[in-house]
Amino acid sequence: MDNHILLIEDDHDLGSVLKQYLEFSGYKVSWLPDPLLLANDLSILTNVQLAIIDVMMPGMSGFELSKLIRQHTYLPFLFLTAKSQSIDRILGLKLGADDYIPKPCEPEELLLRVKNILKRSEKSTGLEEIAIGDYRFTPSKYQLQISEKIYDITEKEAELLMLLLQYNQQVVSRKEILEKLWGENDYFLGRSLDVFMSRLRKYFAADSRIRFDSVRGVGFKIVFPSKIV
């Protein structure tokens, strides 16, 4: 396995444990105990496939750092933090995080989340461009384009869109989406799903034929133009 993970964690004990565990599991890990090291040298992101970012750090928060990363390049990332309030989780996902793990966490749980994110990324790499109404969707680049407007979407958004394409003109339950994308169904993940669906509605707002209608108590009715190639 040659996946390179960037771990940004100021807690030296936790950082050391996670680095050793991930390396023992076959990953290459670069550990930065200070977020400013990355902020001052974004070339560190070269050849990195995933970032694990602590939220509460001195000098620069993980939320601030993630915004800087997004301005520079697309990179899947997950937040690792002691802040467990739902509002913080929703904020993290709005910033483009692919996952969010509250501390304390078991290294094995973190490893499973990492594997899932990287697996999704590998699956989408070879996919070609898909026409969805007036839009062009390129899964391998995590991009949506309409006319000259290009949206750089997150890996989770791309994965959700790929799933919804399978349910054109159908109703798909929230439970099924949550279990397929996150592996479980709970209240906080349901809130996260609402964030992602809201993003998709905004991205596709320029084509009125495309709809993601909420079906109360069930899930969503997916409507794309009948021809998707």
N, CA, C and O of each residue as an XYZ file, in Angstrom:
916
protein
N       0.852     -1.191      0.000
C       0.000      0.000      0.000
C       0.889      1.243      0.000
O       1.806      1.331      0.817
N       0.641      2.217     -0.903
C       1.506      3.383     -1.010
C       0.766      4.682     -0.734
O       1.264      5.751     -1.086
N      -0.403      4.623     -0.118
C      -1.151      5.833      0.181
C      -0.426      6.648      1.245
O      -0.006      6.127      2.278
N      -0.292      7.933      0.965
C       0.425      8.851      1.850
C      -0.587      9.681      2.621
O      -1.419     10.358      2.018
N      -0.527      9.638      3.944
C      -1.452     10.349      4.815
C      -0.721     11.470      5.535
O       0.378     11.276      6.053
N      -1.341     12.646      5.565
C      -0.803     13.777      6.312
C      -1.603     13.908      7.602
O      -2.811     14.137      7.564
N      -0.938     13.765      8.734
C      -1.571     13.863     10.051
C      -1.160     15.186     10.686
O       0.028     15.442     10.885
N      -2.144     16.026     11.004
C      -1.872     17.326     11.618
C      -2.511     17.320     12.996
O      -3.719     17.514     13.127
N      -1.708     17.098     14.015
C      -2.183     16.880     15.380
C      -1.145     17.423     16.354
O       0.012     17.005     16.325
N      -1.559     18.364     17.228
C      -0.602     18.990     18.137
C      -0.377     18.204     19.423
O       0.573     18.481     20.154
N      -1.232     17.233     19.708
C      -1.048     16.379     20.892
C       0.018     15.333     20.563
O      -0.222     14.432     19.759
N       1.184     15.453     21.178
C       2.309     14.593     20.811
C       2.039     13.125     21.135
O       2.412     12.245     20.359
N       1.399     12.853     22.264
C       1.109     11.461     22.617
C       0.157     10.828     21.603
O       0.415      9.735     21.100
N      -0.946     11.524     21.307
C      -1.924     10.996     20.357
C      -1.331     10.925     18.958
O      -1.520      9.936     18.249
N      -0.617     11.966     18.560
C      -0.015     11.980     17.237
C       0.929     10.815     17.034
O       0.935     10.188     15.975
N       1.728     10.526     18.047
C       2.679      9.417     17.960
C       1.967      8.076     17.841
O       2.362      7.216     17.053
N       0.898      7.909     18.646
C       0.144      6.650     18.612
C      -0.512      6.448     17.246
O      -0.419      5.366     16.666
N      -1.166      7.474     16.740
C      -1.864      7.349     15.462
C      -0.879      7.123     14.313
O      -1.142      6.319     13.418
N       0.244      7.826     14.336
C       1.248      7.657     13.286
C       1.759      6.215     13.266
O       1.843      5.591     12.208
N       2.095      5.701     14.434
C       2.600      4.330     14.502
C       1.553      3.315     14.063
O       1.870      2.350     13.368
N       0.305      3.536     14.469
C      -0.759      2.588     14.124
C      -1.000      2.580     12.619
O      -1.120      1.514     12.015
N      -1.072      3.755     12.016
C      -1.312      3.833     10.581
C      -0.132      3.264      9.790
O      -0.328      2.591      8.778
N       1.075      3.531     10.244
C       2.253      2.980      9.561
C       2.291      1.461      9.700
O       2.654      0.754      8.760
N       1.920      0.971     10.862
C       1.860     -0.479     11.072
C       0.828     -1.117     10.142
O       0.957     -2.281      9.762
N      -0.194     -0.343      9.781
C      -1.254     -0.836      8.890
C      -0.901     -0.663      7.416
O      -1.706     -0.989      6.543
N       0.296     -0.155      7.133
C       0.778     -0.116      5.755
C       0.763      1.234      5.074
O       1.029      1.321      3.875
N       0.457      2.292      5.810
C       0.399      3.620      5.212
C       1.685      4.403      5.465
O       2.362      4.199      6.472
N       2.004      5.289      4.548
C       3.064      6.258      4.769
C       2.438      7.449      5.463
O       1.422      7.966      4.999
N       3.020      7.897      6.566
C       2.424      8.973      7.355
C       3.431     10.094      7.597
O       4.537      9.854      8.081
N       3.038     11.318      7.257
C       3.803     12.509      7.617
C       3.027     13.220      8.717
O       1.862     13.574      8.540
N       3.684     13.424      9.852
C       3.001     14.009     11.010
C       3.523     15.421     11.251
O       4.728     15.630     11.396
N       2.602     16.393     11.292
C       2.943     17.778     11.608
C       2.283     18.154     12.932
O       1.054     18.172     13.012
N       3.058     18.453     13.970
C       2.468     18.848     15.256
C       2.030     20.305     15.295
O       1.369     20.732     16.242
N       2.397     21.075     14.265
C       2.077     22.500     14.218
C       1.416     22.825     12.877
O       2.047     22.648     11.835
N       0.167     23.293     12.872
C      -0.524     23.589     11.606
C       0.165     24.669     10.783
O       0.030     24.697      9.560
N       0.905     25.562     11.444
C       1.574     26.640     10.722
C       2.682     26.113      9.816
O       3.067     26.783      8.858
N       3.197     24.919     10.108
C       4.212     24.321      9.237
C       3.637     24.077      7.849
O       4.318     24.270      6.842
N       2.371     23.650      7.803
C       1.711     23.441      6.512
C       1.269     24.772      5.909
O       1.418     24.991      4.707
N       0.730     25.654      6.738
C       0.259     26.942      6.245
C       1.382     27.720      5.558
O       1.142     28.454      4.599
N       2.613     27.550      6.058
C       3.758     28.269      5.501
C       4.438     27.527      4.357
O       5.317     28.079      3.694
N       4.039     26.288      4.125
C       4.658     25.505      3.043
C       3.657     24.479      2.513
O       3.676     23.315      2.912
N       2.786     24.925      1.611
C       1.736     24.055      1.084
C       2.276     22.985      0.140
O       1.539     22.086     -0.265
N       3.558     23.076     -0.213
C       4.151     22.028     -1.048
C       4.178     20.698     -0.315
O       4.371     19.647     -0.928
N       3.985     20.744      0.996
C       3.925     19.507      1.794
C       2.782     18.616      1.307
O       2.820     17.398      1.486
N       1.768     19.225      0.692
C       0.600     18.465      0.230
C       0.889     17.616     -1.003
O       0.067     16.785     -1.390
N       2.045     17.817     -1.619
C       2.391     17.064     -2.825
C       2.410     15.568     -2.539
O       3.036     15.114     -1.581
N       1.716     14.810     -3.380
C       1.667     13.343     -3.286
C       1.011     12.838     -2.001
O       1.256     11.706     -1.585
N       0.186     13.665     -1.378
C      -0.601     13.232     -0.216
C      -1.990     12.840     -0.700
O      -2.593     13.572     -1.484
N      -2.516     11.691     -0.247
C      -3.839     11.231     -0.674
C      -4.943     11.562      0.323
O      -6.122     11.537     -0.032
N      -4.577     11.872      1.566
C      -5.587     12.124      2.594
C      -4.948     12.893      3.740
O      -3.797     12.653      4.102
N      -5.720     13.828      4.310
C      -5.246     14.562      5.486
C      -6.168     14.293      6.673
O      -7.390     14.268      6.528
N      -5.573     14.093      7.842
C      -6.310     13.966      9.100
C      -5.972     15.214      9.903
O      -4.811     15.433     10.247
N      -6.976     16.036     10.207
C      -6.731     17.364     10.765
C      -7.411     17.521     12.125
O      -8.628     17.373     12.240
N      -6.624     17.818     13.138
C      -7.192     18.150     14.442
C      -7.828     19.531     14.336
O      -7.320     20.389     13.614
N      -8.920     19.757     15.037
C      -9.605     21.047     14.953
C      -9.015     22.067     15.926
O      -8.718     23.197     15.537
N      -8.847     21.679     17.170
C      -8.406     22.626     18.199
C      -6.892     22.596     18.330
O      -6.334     21.760     19.040
N      -6.229     23.525     17.629
C      -4.769     23.610     17.659
C      -4.356     25.057     17.863
O      -5.071     25.965     17.439
N      -3.215     25.291     18.505
C      -2.726     26.665     18.702
C      -2.214     27.253     17.395
O      -1.669     26.539     16.554
N      -2.394     28.555     17.234
C      -1.875     29.224     16.048
C      -2.863     29.279     14.907
O      -3.046     30.327     14.287
N      -3.503     28.154     14.624
C      -4.482     28.071     13.541
C      -5.375     26.865     13.787
O      -4.881     25.762     14.024
N      -6.676     27.065     13.733
C      -7.591     25.942     13.963
C      -7.632     25.040     12.735
O      -7.249     25.442     11.636
N      -8.097     23.828     12.941
C      -8.240     22.908     11.825
C      -9.222     23.416     10.786
O      -9.043     23.176      9.592
N     -10.264     24.119     11.230
C     -11.226     24.693     10.295
C     -10.544     25.722      9.390
O     -10.752     25.727      8.177
N      -9.729     26.590      9.993
C      -9.014     27.602      9.210
C      -8.030     26.949      8.251
O      -7.892     27.378      7.105
N      -7.348     25.911      8.721
C      -6.365     25.227      7.893
C      -7.030     24.533      6.710
O      -6.485     24.524      5.606
N      -8.208     23.952      6.939
C      -8.901     23.257      5.854
C      -9.302     24.230      4.748
O      -9.260     23.879      3.569
N      -9.693     25.457      5.123
C     -10.030     26.468      4.115
C      -8.808     26.786      3.257
O      -8.919     26.950      2.042
N      -7.645     26.872      3.897
C      -6.407     27.159      3.177
C      -6.063     26.025      2.215
O      -5.640     26.265      1.084
N      -6.249     24.787      2.676
C      -5.983     23.628      1.826
C      -6.887     23.649      0.607
O      -6.430     23.408     -0.511
N      -8.187     23.938      0.815
C      -9.144     23.947     -0.282
C      -8.818     25.021     -1.319
O      -9.099     24.844     -2.504
N      -8.228     26.133     -0.878
C      -7.845     27.188     -1.811
C      -6.669     26.751     -2.683
O      -6.481     27.247     -3.794
N      -5.895     25.825     -2.162
C      -4.682     25.394     -2.862
C      -4.924     24.184     -3.753
O      -4.452     24.139     -4.889
N      -5.654     23.213     -3.241
C      -5.847     21.977     -3.996
C      -7.008     21.193     -3.408
O      -7.438     21.438     -2.281
N      -7.515     20.229     -4.208
C      -8.509     19.315     -3.643
C      -7.762     18.190     -2.933
O      -6.823     17.619     -3.486
N      -8.171     17.878     -1.731
C      -7.585     16.770     -0.986
C      -8.637     16.255     -0.018
O      -9.169     17.038      0.769
N      -8.955     14.970     -0.046
C      -9.891     14.433      0.942
C      -9.322     14.626      2.351
O      -8.125     14.436      2.570
N     -10.168     14.999      3.293
C      -9.681     15.133      4.665
C     -10.798     14.827      5.646
O     -11.982     14.917      5.322
N     -10.388     14.462      6.859
C     -11.347     14.260      7.937
C     -10.857     15.020      9.160
O      -9.656     15.204      9.356
N     -11.801     15.454      9.972
C     -11.466     16.182     11.186
C     -11.413     15.228     12.373
O     -12.230     14.316     12.503
N     -10.431     15.467     13.231
C     -10.271     14.724     14.468
C     -10.300     15.753     15.590
O      -9.427     16.618     15.657
N     -11.293     15.670     16.471
C     -11.444     16.742     17.456
C     -12.182     16.308     18.705
O     -12.974     15.366     18.695
N     -11.899     17.021     19.774
C     -12.592     16.773     21.039
C     -13.942     17.460     21.061
O     -14.751     17.202     21.952
N     -14.200     18.329     20.098
C     -15.474     19.041     20.051
C     -16.530     18.132     19.438
O     -16.430     17.758     18.270
N     -17.531     17.779     20.220
C     -18.523     16.801     19.763
C     -19.898     17.393     19.524
O     -20.826     16.660     19.182
N     -20.058     18.717     19.696
C     -21.362     19.311     19.466
C     -21.750     19.188     17.997
O     -20.897     19.264     17.113
N     -23.046     18.995     17.743
C     -23.504     18.783     16.372
C     -23.201     19.969     15.473
O     -22.947     19.792     14.282
N     -23.224     21.201     16.039
C     -22.966     22.381     15.216
C     -21.548     22.366     14.678
O     -21.307     22.817     13.558
N     -20.593     21.849     15.469
C     -19.204     21.762     15.012
C     -19.065     20.707     13.932
O     -18.304     20.873     12.979
N     -19.798     19.633     14.085
C     -19.757     18.584     13.065
C     -20.315     19.092     11.745
O     -19.743     18.842     10.684
N     -21.439     19.810     11.814
C     -22.043     20.357     10.609
C     -21.115     21.381      9.961
O     -20.977     21.403      8.738
N     -20.480     22.226     10.767
C     -19.538     23.208     10.225
C     -18.389     22.510      9.516
O     -17.985     22.922      8.429
N     -17.863     21.454     10.127
C     -16.771     20.720      9.501
C     -17.156     20.153      8.151
O     -16.371     20.213      7.205
N     -18.346     19.608      8.052
C     -18.804     19.039      6.790
C     -19.077     20.132      5.762
O     -18.853     19.929      4.569
N     -19.553     21.276      6.211
C     -19.774     22.390      5.283
C     -18.453     22.861      4.688
O     -18.417     23.362      3.564
N     -17.376     22.701      5.435
C     -16.061     23.101      4.952
C     -15.479     22.079      3.982
O     -14.404     22.291      3.421
N     -16.194     20.965      3.786
C     -15.750     19.989      2.796
C     -15.144     18.726      3.354
O     -14.596     17.918      2.604
N     -15.231     18.537      4.671
C     -14.652     17.329      5.260
C     -15.388     16.082      4.774
O     -16.603     16.106      4.577
N     -14.646     15.000      4.585
C     -15.243     13.735      4.181
C     -15.714     12.928      5.379
O     -16.522     12.010      5.235
N     -15.216     13.264      6.552
C     -15.653     12.577      7.761
C     -15.253     13.432      8.960
O     -14.537     14.425      8.826
N     -15.734     13.020     10.142
C     -15.547     13.804     11.355
C     -15.546     12.823     12.529
O     -16.553     12.161     12.780
N     -14.440     12.727     13.239
C     -14.332     11.762     14.334
C     -14.057     12.487     15.642
O     -13.034     13.161     15.763
N     -14.951     12.365     16.632
C     -14.715     13.018     17.927
C     -13.686     12.258     18.754
O     -13.611     11.031     18.691
N     -12.894     12.993     19.529
C     -11.964     12.382     20.474
C     -12.712     12.078     21.766
O     -13.696     12.749     22.075
N     -12.271     11.088     22.521
C     -11.203     10.144     22.156
C     -11.711      9.128     21.138
O     -12.876      8.730     21.174
N     -10.843      8.716     20.244
C     -11.249      7.743     19.240
C     -10.322      6.542     19.289
O      -9.157      6.648     19.670
N     -10.855      5.417     18.901
C     -10.041      4.219     18.813
C      -9.253      4.253     17.505
O      -9.824      4.550     16.456
N      -7.955      3.957     17.547
C      -7.163      3.933     16.311
C      -7.771      3.032     15.237
O      -7.674      3.329     14.046
N      -8.392      1.937     15.656
C      -8.998      1.021     14.690
C     -10.168      1.681     13.969
O     -10.364      1.462     12.773
N     -10.949      2.491     14.693
C     -12.055      3.203     14.056
C     -11.519      4.211     13.052
O     -12.045      4.331     11.945
N     -10.471      4.939     13.439
C      -9.863      5.896     12.521
C      -9.353      5.189     11.277
O      -9.522      5.684     10.163
N      -8.731      4.039     11.463
C      -8.202      3.271     10.335
C      -9.322      2.888      9.367
O      -9.152      2.986      8.152
N     -10.459      2.454      9.896
C     -11.583      2.072      9.041
C     -12.114      3.269      8.261
O     -12.451      3.142      7.084
N     -12.188      4.427      8.908
C     -12.650      5.628      8.213
C     -11.676      5.995      7.092
O     -12.088      6.348      5.987
N     -10.391      5.908      7.390
C      -9.361      6.210      6.391
C      -9.478      5.265      5.199
O      -9.436      5.703      4.050
N      -9.624      3.981      5.470
C      -9.744      2.991      4.392
C     -10.952      3.280      3.511
O     -10.866      3.181      2.287
N     -12.072      3.636      4.124
C     -13.288      3.908      3.361
C     -13.126      5.117      2.445
O     -13.553      5.089      1.291
N     -12.510      6.173      2.958
C     -12.312      7.375      2.145
C     -11.386      7.077      0.970
O     -11.669      7.472     -0.161
N     -10.288      6.386      1.233
C      -9.336      6.084      0.165
C      -9.923      5.110     -0.848
O      -9.632      5.198     -2.041
N     -10.743      4.188     -0.377
C     -11.383      3.235     -1.287
C     -12.328      3.955     -2.233
O     -12.358      3.656     -3.427
N     -13.099      4.901     -1.712
C     -14.007      5.668     -2.561
C     -13.232      6.474     -3.592
O     -13.646      6.598     -4.744
N     -12.107      7.016     -3.159
C     -11.286      7.814     -4.067
C     -10.744      6.969     -5.206
O     -10.722      7.413     -6.353
N     -10.301      5.740     -4.896
C      -9.761      4.843     -5.918
C     -10.836      4.428     -6.908
O     -10.567      4.307     -8.103
N     -12.058      4.207     -6.419
C     -13.146      3.773     -7.290
C     -13.515      4.827     -8.313
O     -13.894      4.509     -9.441
N     -13.403      6.094     -7.911
C     -13.841      7.169     -8.804
C     -12.761      7.601     -9.786
O     -13.047      8.334    -10.734
N     -11.524      7.158     -9.574
C     -10.406      7.640    -10.380
C     -10.569      7.363    -11.864
O     -10.242      8.217    -12.688
N     -11.072      6.180    -12.221
C     -11.128      5.812    -13.631
C     -12.416      6.175    -14.338
O     -12.573      5.858    -15.517
N     -13.343      6.830    -13.656
C     -14.632      7.135    -14.269
C     -14.526      8.333    -15.205
O     -13.832      9.307    -14.911
N     -15.222      8.247    -16.337
C     -15.170      9.311    -17.324
C     -16.260     10.357    -17.055
O     -16.985     10.277    -16.063
N     -16.354     11.305    -17.929
C     -17.318     12.393    -17.804
C     -18.750     11.888    -18.020
O     -19.003     11.053    -18.889
N     -19.674     12.408    -17.217
C     -21.079     12.024    -17.310
C     -21.903     13.284    -17.567
O     -21.741     14.292    -16.879
N     -22.784     13.219    -18.557
C     -23.677     14.341    -18.837
C     -24.933     14.193    -17.979
O     -25.602     13.160    -18.012
N     -25.241     15.238    -17.212
C     -26.443     15.258    -16.384
C     -27.184     16.541    -16.725
O     -26.852     17.606    -16.204
N     -28.173     16.451    -17.585
C     -28.860     17.653    -18.038
C     -27.890     18.591    -18.723
O     -27.184     18.196    -19.651
N     -27.854     19.832    -18.268
C     -26.950     20.819    -18.841
C     -25.556     20.771    -18.224
O     -24.685     21.566    -18.576
N     -25.354     19.842    -17.309
C     -24.085     19.750    -16.579
C     -23.215     18.611    -17.110
O     -23.704     17.654    -17.708
N     -21.912     18.746    -16.872
C     -20.955     17.666    -17.120
C     -20.319     17.335    -15.781
O     -19.777     18.205    -15.099
N     -20.396     16.057    -15.417
C     -19.852     15.598    -14.135
C     -18.645     14.715    -14.409
O     -18.750     13.711    -15.114
N     -17.495     15.092    -13.849
C     -16.263     14.312    -14.005
C     -15.862     13.761    -12.643
O     -15.191     14.451    -11.875
N     -16.263     12.520    -12.327
C     -15.981     11.951    -11.003
C     -14.505     11.916    -10.648
O     -14.140     12.153     -9.497
N     -13.646     11.621    -11.628
C     -12.221     11.490    -11.339
C     -11.584     12.803    -10.912
O     -10.554     12.812    -10.237
N     -12.204     13.918    -11.311
C     -11.672     15.235    -10.946
C     -12.523     15.915     -9.870
O     -12.189     17.005     -9.407
N     -13.627     15.265     -9.475
C     -14.555     15.852     -8.507
C     -15.011     17.229     -8.995
O     -14.933     18.220     -8.269
N     -15.488     17.264    -10.238
C     -15.903     18.531    -10.826
C     -17.266     18.437    -11.498
O     -17.611     17.434    -12.122
N     -18.032     19.522    -11.348
C     -19.279     19.730    -12.074
C     -19.094     20.972    -12.928
O     -18.549     21.974    -12.465
N     -19.545     20.909    -14.164
C     -19.395     22.070    -15.036
C     -20.687     22.351    -15.778
O     -21.337     21.435    -16.283
N     -21.057     23.620    -15.842
C     -22.167     24.057    -16.659
C     -21.710     25.333    -17.358
O     -21.340     26.313    -16.710
N     -21.742     25.307    -18.682
C     -21.178     26.398    -19.485
C     -19.728     26.603    -19.059
O     -18.936     25.663    -19.119
N     -19.362     27.811    -18.631
C     -17.990     28.087    -18.225
C     -17.792     27.978    -16.714
O     -16.684     28.161    -16.210
N     -18.874     27.680    -16.001
C     -18.807     27.594    -14.545
C     -18.396     26.201    -14.102
O     -19.016     25.213    -14.494
N     -17.346     26.116    -13.282
C     -16.855     24.836    -12.783
C     -16.946     24.821    -11.261
O     -16.474     25.736    -10.587
N     -17.565     23.761    -10.732
C     -17.635     23.572     -9.292
C     -16.677     22.446     -8.897
O     -16.767     21.341     -9.432
N     -15.772     22.717     -7.974
C     -14.922     21.679     -7.404
C     -15.642     21.130     -6.187
O     -15.755     21.809     -5.166
N     -16.130     19.898     -6.294
C     -16.915     19.310     -5.216
C     -16.043     18.360     -4.404
O     -14.953     17.984     -4.836
N     -16.524     17.977     -3.236
C     -15.757     17.076     -2.388
C     -15.970     15.620     -2.819
O     -16.874     15.302     -3.592
N     -15.127     14.773     -2.302
C     -15.246     13.349     -2.624
C     -16.585     12.791     -2.145
O     -17.217     12.002     -2.847
N     -17.011     13.197     -0.968
C     -18.284     12.709     -0.433
C     -19.456     13.186     -1.279
O     -20.406     12.436     -1.508
N     -19.392     14.428     -1.743
C     -20.440     14.942     -2.632
C     -20.474     14.146     -3.935
O     -21.544     13.813     -4.445
N     -19.287     13.846     -4.467
C     -19.217     13.067     -5.706
C     -19.777     11.664     -5.491
O     -20.492     11.135     -6.341
N     -19.449     11.076     -4.363
C     -19.946      9.725     -4.068
C     -21.463      9.732     -3.898
O     -22.145      8.823     -4.371
N     -21.987     10.745     -3.232
C     -23.431     10.855     -3.058
C     -24.113     11.027     -4.410
O     -25.143     10.405     -4.670
N     -23.551     11.857     -5.263
C     -24.140     12.072     -6.587
C     -24.129     10.783     -7.402
O     -25.109     10.468     -8.076
N     -23.033     10.039     -7.345
C     -22.968      8.758     -8.062
C     -24.044      7.800     -7.576
O     -24.646      7.076     -8.369
N     -24.282      7.802     -6.267
C     -25.328      6.945     -5.708
C     -26.704      7.388     -6.185
O     -27.517      6.553     -6.578
N     -26.976      8.688     -6.156
C     -28.283      9.198     -6.544
C     -28.581      8.971     -8.018
O     -29.739      8.814     -8.403
N     -27.533      8.952     -8.848
C     -27.732      8.682    -10.276
C     -28.348      7.309    -10.506
O     -28.982      7.073    -11.535
N     -28.163      6.409     -9.554
C     -28.724      5.066     -9.681
C     -30.227      5.045     -9.375
O     -30.901      4.051     -9.646
N     -30.748      6.134     -8.813
C     -32.151      6.164     -8.384
C     -32.950      7.203     -9.164
O     -33.906      7.774     -8.638
N     -32.565      7.452    -10.412
C     -33.269      8.453    -11.208
C     -34.758      8.123    -11.315
O     -35.143      6.990    -11.601
N     -35.583      9.142    -11.078
C     -37.048      9.024    -11.116
C     -37.584      8.092    -10.022
O     -38.693      7.570    -10.137
N     -36.801      7.889     -8.973
C     -37.213      7.006     -7.888
C     -37.070      7.707     -6.543
O     -36.459      8.770     -6.435
N     -37.649      7.085     -5.525
C     -37.472      7.534     -4.146
C     -36.416      6.662     -3.494
O     -36.484      5.435     -3.567
N     -35.440      7.295     -2.856
C     -34.411      6.558     -2.123
C     -34.500      6.972     -0.658
O     -34.625      8.159     -0.358
N     -34.439      6.019      0.242
C     -34.605      6.308      1.660
C     -33.332      6.905      2.259
O     -32.224      6.632      1.797
N     -33.510      7.713      3.283
C     -32.377      8.266      4.013
C     -31.532      7.141      4.610
O     -30.303      7.204      4.613
N     -32.209      6.121      5.110
C     -31.513      5.003      5.734
C     -30.550      4.335      4.754
O     -29.410      4.028      5.102
N     -31.015      4.117      3.534
C     -30.166      3.464      2.543
C     -28.960      4.319      2.187
O     -27.849      3.802      2.063
N     -29.167      5.623      2.019
C     -28.051      6.503      1.704
C     -27.032      6.506      2.830
O     -25.833      6.369      2.587
N     -27.503      6.662      4.056
C     -26.599      6.726      5.198
C     -25.793      5.438      5.366
O     -24.595      5.478      5.647
N     -26.453      4.310      5.193
C     -25.752      3.038      5.368
C     -24.751      2.780      4.254
O     -23.702      2.179      4.487
N     -25.068      3.232      3.043
C     -24.147      3.004      1.927
C     -22.957      3.956      1.950
O     -21.844      3.572      1.590
N     -23.190      5.197      2.372
C     -22.107      6.187      2.340
C     -21.329      6.279      3.649
O     -20.125      6.537      3.639
N     -22.012      6.067      4.777
C     -21.345      6.200      6.066
C     -21.273      4.883      6.845
O     -20.571      4.789      7.852
N     -21.990      3.886      6.381
C     -21.931      2.595      7.054
C     -22.834      2.473      8.260
O     -22.868      1.419      8.897
N     -23.571      3.530      8.595
C     -24.485      3.478      9.736
C     -25.540      4.557      9.591
O     -25.422      5.457      8.759
N     -26.575      4.452     10.417
C     -27.702      5.377     10.343
C     -27.955      5.947     11.729
O     -28.460      5.248     12.608
N     -27.600      7.240     11.935
C     -27.928      7.862     13.212
C     -28.315      9.321     12.989
O     -28.246      9.824     11.867
N     -28.718      9.992     14.053
C     -29.256     11.354     13.949
C     -28.231     12.327     13.383
O     -28.542     13.100     12.476
N     -27.003     12.294     13.917
C     -26.000     13.268     13.505
C     -25.574     13.053     12.058
O     -25.325     14.022     11.340
N     -25.488     11.804     11.619
C     -25.182     11.542     10.215
C     -26.322     12.015      9.327
O     -26.097     12.474      8.207
N     -27.566     11.901      9.838
C     -28.707     12.398      9.087
C     -28.615     13.897      8.868
O     -28.960     14.388      7.794
N     -28.152     14.632      9.879
C     -27.936     16.067      9.728
C     -26.846     16.334      8.693
O     -26.945     17.269      7.898
N     -25.812     15.506      8.715
C     -24.732     15.654      7.736
C     -25.257     15.441      6.324
O     -24.890     16.169      5.402
N     -26.116     14.440      6.158
C     -26.699     14.170      4.836
C     -27.483     15.384      4.341
O     -27.424     15.721      3.159
N     -28.217     16.038      5.240
C     -28.973     17.224      4.847
C     -28.048     18.313      4.308
O     -28.404     19.028      3.371
N     -26.869     18.435      4.898
C     -25.896     19.423      4.424
C     -25.470     19.103      2.997
O     -25.419     19.995      2.150
N     -25.167     17.846      2.727
C     -24.716     17.447      1.400
C     -25.832     17.594      0.362
O     -25.572     18.014     -0.765
N     -27.060     17.254      0.727
C     -28.165     17.404     -0.212
C     -28.397     18.884     -0.527
O     -28.704     19.237     -1.666
N     -28.251     19.739      0.474
C     -28.399     21.177      0.252
C     -27.349     21.677     -0.727
O     -27.643     22.514     -1.580
N     -26.130     21.171     -0.612
C     -25.067     21.561     -1.542
C     -25.408     21.145     -2.963
O     -25.247     21.930     -3.897
N     -25.883     19.902     -3.132
C     -26.208     19.424     -4.476
C     -27.311     20.271     -5.101
O     -27.252     20.582     -6.291
N     -28.304     20.643     -4.321
C     -29.383     21.481     -4.850
C     -28.825     22.818     -5.370
O     -29.258     23.315     -6.410
N     -27.874     23.384     -4.644
C     -27.283     24.657     -5.063
C     -26.467     24.483     -6.343
O     -26.541     25.310     -7.253
N     -25.682     23.394     -6.407
C     -24.853     23.159     -7.592
C     -25.722     23.043     -8.856
O     -25.372     23.568     -9.913
N     -26.855     22.348     -8.725
C     -27.687     22.042     -9.900
C     -28.837     23.029    -10.099
O     -29.755     22.760    -10.873
N     -28.794     24.153     -9.416
C     -29.908     25.104     -9.461
C     -30.148     25.682    -10.851
O     -31.252     26.138    -11.147
N     -29.124     25.670    -11.709
C     -29.263     26.291    -13.034
C     -30.061     25.438    -14.013
O     -30.414     25.918    -15.091
N     -30.354     24.185    -13.667
C     -31.144     23.317    -14.533
C     -32.385     22.891    -13.754
O     -32.305     22.023    -12.884
N     -33.518     23.491    -14.058
C     -34.743     23.252    -13.294
C     -35.275     21.828    -13.440
O     -36.134     21.412    -12.663
N     -34.782     21.079    -14.418
C     -35.228     19.695    -14.592
C     -34.650     18.769    -13.533
O     -35.169     17.677    -13.303
N     -33.579     19.206    -12.894
C     -32.888     18.380    -11.899
C     -33.412     18.739    -10.515
O     -33.349     19.895    -10.097
N     -33.937     17.727     -9.800
C     -34.510     17.999     -8.488
C     -34.129     16.899     -7.492
O     -33.987     15.725     -7.835
N     -33.973     17.339     -6.258
C     -33.750     16.420     -5.142
C     -34.828     16.745     -4.122
O     -34.578     17.457     -3.150
N     -36.024     16.221     -4.346
C     -37.176     16.571     -3.520
C     -37.219     15.716     -2.258
O     -37.047     14.498     -2.312
N     -37.450     16.367     -1.128
C     -37.586     15.632      0.133
C     -38.936     14.944      0.198
O     -39.960     15.537     -0.143
N     -38.939     13.711      0.629
C     -40.163     12.947      0.840
C     -40.280     12.717      2.342
O     -39.545     11.911      2.914
N     -41.187     13.414      2.962
C     -41.295     13.431      4.418
C     -41.386     12.020      5.000
O     -42.221     11.211      4.596
N     -40.500     11.753      5.963
C     -40.514     10.478      6.658
C     -39.887      9.332      5.884
O     -39.817      8.212      6.390
N     -39.429      9.592      4.663
C     -38.868      8.508      3.846
C     -37.455      8.840      3.388
O     -36.493      8.185      3.791
N     -37.333      9.860      2.543
C     -36.028     10.171      1.991
C     -36.116     11.241      0.926
O     -36.522     12.369      1.204
N     -35.736     10.894     -0.295
C     -35.678     11.880     -1.368
C     -36.181     11.284     -2.679
O     -35.946     10.113     -2.977
N     -36.875     12.110     -3.454
C     -37.263     11.731     -4.812
C     -36.247     12.378     -5.745
O     -36.103     13.600     -5.774
N     -35.548     11.545     -6.504
C     -34.475     11.996     -7.377
C     -34.998     12.174     -8.790
O     -35.585     11.249     -9.350
N     -34.795     13.346     -9.376
C     -35.275     13.605    -10.735
C     -34.139     14.220    -11.565
O     -33.743     15.366    -11.354
N     -33.630     13.428    -12.510
C     -32.674     13.911    -13.484
C     -33.341     13.848    -14.860
O     -34.311     13.110    -15.033
N     -32.839     14.607    -15.843
C     -33.352     14.432    -17.216
C     -33.256     12.968    -17.600
O     -32.319     12.281    -17.191
N     -34.207     12.485    -18.375
C     -34.305     11.042    -18.648
C     -33.060     10.460    -19.296
O     -32.749      9.284    -19.106
N     -32.337     11.288    -20.069
C     -31.149     10.776    -20.742
C     -29.895     11.208    -20.002
O     -29.568     12.395    -19.964
N     -29.196     10.251    -19.418
C     -27.922     10.510    -18.751
C     -26.892      9.618    -19.406
O     -27.021      8.394    -19.360
N     -25.860     10.207    -20.024
C     -24.847      9.427    -20.734
C     -23.472      9.786    -20.229
O     -22.477      9.236    -20.702
